[in-house]
Amino acid sequence: MKIQRFLFIPAWFATVLPGLTNGFYVPVQAPEATARGNAWLATADTASAVYYNAAGLTQLKAPELVVGAYGINLGIEADTAAGSYKNDASWSLLPQIYGAMPVNEKLVAGFGINTPFGLATDWGSNTPFRQLAMATELNYVTGWFVLAYQATETLSIGGGFGVHDADLSLSQGISPSPVNDAFEFNGDGAALSWTLSALWKPAEQHSFGLVYRSKTDFNLDGNTRNSYVVGNTAASLDFLTPATLAVGYAYRPCAEWSFEANLEWVNWEELDTLVLSQAGGPNTPIAFNWDSNWVYSIGGTRLLDGGWNVSAGYNYIENSQPDSTFNPGISDADRHWLSVGFGRETETFAFNVAYQYAFSDRDVSGSPGNLADGTYKSRFNGVMVNCRWRF
């Protein structure tokens, strides 16, 4: 019976988990940043700096509370030799809450709740790559606790830690033909990470930002289910989200205009070999060959009369998933993001709205078993809104 439990674990399981990596990284976490291509870490002048650059909180002279949400729709199409298929795209809603409280003239405390990783894909069970991925879902939430300190008139530093909770569900077919069978894993777990940051403003027109976030190591406890075996099997999976390092430069030529460029490195080389453990059987090592990637962001904001503002930006995220481990669970690619937004600020209240459109086209050859070879097109739409209160 022990042999039977593992007989139907697909060899392709080793390629499913990458679908939860770069494509499920959600770096956009506030519309004032998103609207300008997410180039904001050298500005970071609202309570949303809790996530973007904690050091920026020293710019706040009064308590602030920010409440927002990000809605995104992932439209992905696959054209393969066997036919064309669409991801069952639905809108996902990701919340953000940030708060900041000055402790004294130099020290500010901040907290936040957001979803820096998450989202889902669903290809159904009738695709030629069903053994690679049918459905993938990662529910992820993080609580942030940070402090910011103004070390000199021009330099502020920040840091803190995040408490992360992840709930992961994976489903893939066992047979190559579209029959009603599946191998599934469901598990959840918690983990800690830390962050350090700096904001340097040598002059009124110029500022520089630096942010590092550590990787997060999880052990997801749960179970596996196999259509050919009665009952569930206790299982666990090690899992991680990557360390990131970002730098930014903001230029304000006058009071009405602000421009910024950011560069971010995402260290997916840390994702080397994961291990799936099942009760009563051997551990299953899952090897990856992911590459670290870069995220390029640029944008600007124009302040208007009456407290209004408009912004626009561009964001480019490099692909980190080679053809040899390509998985339609995320269909990662070199992806372009276009953003616009507007907002209004008064003495005690502000709101911001941002819209994103992302697109990519990728040809895949030499995927695992050549099951997912073909052309993949993504067309994403995202809308983000928040409200900010100053007390």
C-alpha positions in Angstrom: 0.0 0.0 0.0 2.9 2.4 0.7 4.2 1.8 -2.8 0.8 2.5 -4.2 0.5 5.8 -2.4 3.5 7.2 -4.4 3.1 5.3 -7.6 0.9 8.0 -9.1 2.8 11.1 -8.0 3.5 12.6 -11.5 7.1 13.2 -12.5 5.9 16.6 -13.6 5.2 17.7 -10.0 8.7 19.1 -10.0 7.6 21.8 -12.4 4.5 23.0 -10.8 5.8 25.1 -7.9 7.7 27.7 -10.1 4.2 28.9 -11.1 4.1 30.4 -7.6 7.2 32.5 -7.9 7.9 35.6 -9.9 4.5 35.7 -11.6 2.9 35.7 -8.2 5.1 38.4 -6.8 2.9 41.5 -6.3 5.2 44.5 -5.9 2.4 47.1 -6.4 1.0 47.9 -3.0 -0.3 51.5 -3.1 -2.0 53.4 -6.0 0.2 56.6 -5.4 3.1 54.3 -6.3 1.4 52.1 -8.9 0.1 55.0 -11.0 3.7 56.1 -11.7 5.0 52.6 -12.6 5.7 51.7 -9.0 8.7 54.0 -9.0 8.2 55.5 -5.5 10.7 54.2 -3.0 12.8 57.4 -3.1 9.6 59.4 -2.5 7.8 57.2 0.1 6.0 60.1 1.8 2.8 58.5 3.0 2.0 55.7 5.4 2.3 53.3 2.5 6.1 53.7 3.0 5.7 50.9 5.6 6.1 48.6 2.7 7.9 50.6 0.0 10.6 52.2 2.2 10.2 52.4 6.0 12.8 55.1 6.2 10.4 57.5 4.4 8.1 57.5 7.4 10.2 60.2 9.0 8.6 62.6 6.5 5.3 62.2 8.4 4.6 64.8 11.1 1.2 63.5 12.1 -0.4 60.0 12.4 -1.8 58.5 9.2 -4.0 55.6 8.3 -4.3 54.2 4.8 -6.9 51.6 3.6 -6.9 50.3 0.1 -7.4 47.3 -2.3 -6.0 46.0 -5.5 -8.2 44.2 -8.0 -6.4 42.2 -10.8 -7.6 40.0 -13.7 -5.1 37.6 -15.2 -5.9 36.9 -18.9 -3.6 34.3 -20.3 -4.0 32.4 -23.6 -2.0 29.3 -24.8 -1.7 28.3 -28.4 -0.3 24.8 -28.6 -0.1 22.1 -31.4 -3.2 20.5 -29.7 -5.3 23.7 -29.8 -5.9 27.0 -28.1 -6.7 27.3 -24.4 -7.6 30.2 -22.0 -6.9 30.6 -18.3 -10.2 30.9 -16.4 -9.4 34.4 -15.4 -11.3 36.0 -12.6 -10.8 39.1 -10.6 -8.7 38.8 -7.4 -9.0 41.3 -4.6 -5.9 42.0 -2.5 -6.2 44.4 0.5 -3.7 46.9 1.9 -3.8 48.7 5.3 -1.0 50.9 6.6 -0.6 53.1 9.7 2.1 55.3 11.0 2.6 57.1 14.3 5.3 59.6 15.1 6.9 58.7 18.5 9.0 61.9 18.7 10.6 64.3 16.3 13.0 61.7 15.0 11.3 58.3 15.4 8.2 57.0 13.7 6.5 53.6 14.1 4.6 51.9 11.4 2.5 48.8 10.7 0.9 47.3 7.6 -1.1 44.4 6.3 -0.8 43.5 2.6 -0.4 40.7 0.1 3.1 40.9 -1.6 2.5 37.4 -3.1 -0.6 35.7 -4.2 -3.2 35.2 -7.0 -4.3 32.1 -8.9 -4.6 30.4 -12.3 -7.1 27.7 -13.5 -6.6 26.0 -16.9 -9.1 23.2 -16.3 -8.4 19.5 -16.9 -8.6 19.3 -20.7 -5.3 20.8 -21.8 -2.3 18.9 -23.3 -0.3 20.2 -20.3 -2.7 19.0 -17.6 0.2 16.9 -16.1 2.0 20.2 -15.4 -0.8 22.3 -14.0 -4.6 22.4 -13.8 -5.2 24.8 -11.0 -2.8 26.8 -8.7 -3.8 29.1 -5.9 -1.7 30.9 -3.3 -3.4 33.0 -0.6 -0.8 35.1 1.2 -1.0 37.8 3.8 1.8 39.7 5.6 1.8 41.9 8.7 4.6 44.5 8.8 6.0 46.1 11.9 8.7 48.8 11.2 10.5 51.8 12.8 12.0 54.8 11.0 14.7 57.1 12.5 16.0 60.4 11.2 19.7 60.0 11.7 20.7 63.4 10.2 19.0 66.3 8.5 19.4 64.5 5.2 19.5 60.7 6.1 16.8 58.5 7.5 17.0 54.8 8.2 14.3 52.2 8.7 13.7 48.5 9.4 11.5 45.9 10.9 10.0 42.5 10.3 7.2 40.8 8.5 4.9 38.0 9.7 3.7 36.0 6.7 1.0 33.4 6.4 0.7 31.3 3.2 -2.0 28.9 2.1 -1.1 26.9 -1.1 -3.2 24.7 -3.3 -1.9 22.8 -6.3 -3.7 20.5 -8.7 -2.3 18.6 -11.8 -3.5 15.7 -13.9 -2.0 12.2 -13.5 -3.0 10.8 -16.9 -1.9 12.6 -20.1 -5.4 12.3 -21.6 -8.2 14.5 -20.3 -9.8 12.2 -17.8 -11.1 13.0 -14.3 -8.0 12.3 -12.3 -5.7 14.6 -10.3 -2.9 14.8 -7.8 -3.4 17.6 -5.3 -1.5 19.3 -2.5 -3.0 21.6 0.1 -1.0 23.2 2.9 -0.4 26.3 4.9 2.2 27.7 7.2 3.7 30.9 8.7 7.2 32.5 8.6 9.2 35.6 9.4 11.3 38.0 7.4 13.1 41.3 8.0 13.7 44.5 6.0 16.2 47.4 6.1 15.9 50.7 4.2 17.3 54.2 3.9 16.2 57.5 2.4 18.8 60.2 1.6 17.8 63.7 0.6 20.9 65.7 -0.1 18.9 68.5 -1.6 15.3 69.5 -2.1 15.3 68.4 -5.7 16.9 65.1 -5.2 16.3 62.0 -3.1 17.7 58.4 -3.1 16.1 55.3 -1.6 17.4 51.8 -0.8 15.4 48.8 0.4 16.3 45.2 1.2 13.7 42.5 2.1 15.0 39.1 3.3 13.7 35.8 1.9 10.9 34.0 3.7 11.2 30.3 4.4 8.0 28.3 5.0 7.2 24.7 5.9 3.6 24.2 4.6 1.8 21.5 6.5 -1.2 19.8 4.9 -2.0 16.8 2.8 -2.0 15.3 -0.7 -4.8 13.6 -2.5 -4.5 11.1 -5.3 -7.5 10.0 -7.4 -6.2 6.4 -7.4 -5.7 6.1 -3.7 -8.4 6.2 -1.0 -8.2 9.0 1.5 -5.7 11.8 2.0 -2.0 11.5 3.0 -0.4 13.9 5.5 2.3 15.9 3.7 4.5 19.0 4.0 6.3 21.1 1.5 9.2 23.6 2.1 8.6 26.8 0.2 10.1 30.3 0.0 9.6 33.7 -1.3 12.7 35.6 -2.4 14.9 38.3 -1.1 14.7 41.6 -3.0 17.0 44.6 -3.2 15.8 47.9 -4.7 17.3 51.3 -5.3 15.6 54.5 -6.5 16.2 58.1 -7.5 13.6 60.9 -7.4 14.0 64.3 -9.1 11.7 67.2 -8.4 12.6 70.1 -10.8 9.8 72.3 -9.3 7.0 72.1 -6.8 4.5 70.8 -9.4 6.5 67.9 -11.0 8.2 64.8 -9.6 10.0 62.0 -11.6 11.4 58.8 -10.3 13.3 55.7 -11.5 13.6 52.4 -9.5 15.6 49.2 -10.1 14.8 46.1 -8.2 16.6 42.7 -8.0 14.6 39.6 -7.1 16.8 36.7 -6.0 15.0 33.6 -7.4 18.3 31.7 -7.4 17.6 31.0 -3.8 14.9 28.6 -5.1 17.2 25.6 -5.6 15.6 22.4 -4.4 12.3 22.1 -2.5 11.2 18.9 -0.7 7.8 17.3 -0.6 7.4 15.0 2.3 4.5 12.5 2.7 3.7 10.3 5.6 4.8 6.7 5.2 7.0 7.4 2.2 10.3 8.9 1.0 10.9 12.6 0.6 10.6 13.9 -3.0 13.2 16.5 -3.9 12.0 19.1 -6.4 14.8 20.8 -8.3 14.5 24.2 -10.0 16.7 26.2 -12.4 15.2 29.6 -11.9 17.2 32.8 -12.6 17.2 36.0 -10.6 15.5 38.8 -12.4 15.3 42.6 -12.6 12.3 44.9 -12.3 12.7 48.3 -14.0 10.3 51.2 -13.1 9.9 54.8 -14.2 7.2 57.3 -13.7 6.2 60.8 -12.8 3.5 62.9 -11.0 2.1 66.3 -11.8 0.4 68.3 -9.0 -2.6 70.4 -10.0 -4.7 73.1 -8.4 -7.1 72.1 -5.7 -5.0 69.3 -4.3 -5.4 67.1 -7.4 -2.6 65.1 -9.0 -2.1 62.9 -12.1 0.5 60.3 -12.6 1.8 57.9 -15.3 4.5 55.3 -15.5 6.0 52.2 -17.0 7.2 49.0 -15.4 9.2 46.1 -17.0 9.6 42.7 -15.2 12.1 40.2 -16.6 11.1 36.6 -17.0 12.9 34.3 -14.5 11.5 30.9 -15.7 13.5 29.1 -18.5 11.7 27.0 -21.1 13.1 23.8 -19.6 11.0 24.3 -16.4 8.2 26.4 -18.0 4.8 25.9 -16.3 1.5 27.2 -17.5 0.5 27.6 -13.8 1.9 31.1 -14.1 3.2 31.4 -17.7 5.9 33.8 -16.7 7.4 36.0 -19.4 9.1 39.3 -20.0 6.2 41.5 -19.2 5.4 45.2 -19.8 3.2 47.2 -17.4 1.6 50.6 -18.3 0.1 52.7 -15.5 -2.0 55.8 -15.0 -3.7 57.4 -12.1 -5.1 60.4 -10.3 -5.8 61.5 -6.7 -6.7 64.4 -4.5 -5.3 65.5 -1.1 -6.7 67.9 1.5 -5.3 68.7 4.9 -6.8 65.7 6.6 -7.9 63.3 3.8 -6.6 62.0 0.5 -7.6 59.3 -2.1 -5.7 57.8 -5.0 -6.8 55.6 -8.0 -4.6 53.7 -10.4 -5.1 51.6 -13.5 -2.6 49.1 -14.9 -2.5 47.2 -18.2 0.2 44.5 -18.7 1.0 42.4 -21.8 3.5 39.8 -22.9 4.0 37.3 -25.7 6.2 34.3 -25.2 7.2 31.3 -27.4 8.0 28.2 -25.4 10.1 25.3 -26.7 11.5 22.3 -24.8 9.2 22.5 -21.8 9.0 19.4 -19.5 8.0 16.5 -21.8 7.3 19.2 -24.5 3.8 19.2 -23.0 3.5 23.0 -22.8 5.3 24.0 -26.0 3.6 26.8 -27.7 2.8 30.6 -27.7 1.6 32.2 -24.5 -0.1 35.6 -24.5 -0.9 37.6 -21.3 -3.2 40.6 -21.0 -3.7 41.7 -17.4 -5.9 44.5 -16.0 -5.5 46.0 -12.6 -7.3 48.6 -10.6 -6.1 50.0 -7.2 -7.8 52.4 -4.9 -7.0 53.8 -1.4 -8.1 56.4 1.1 -5.7 58.1 3.6 -6.6 59.9 6.8 -4.2 62.3 8.6 -5.1 62.9 12.3 
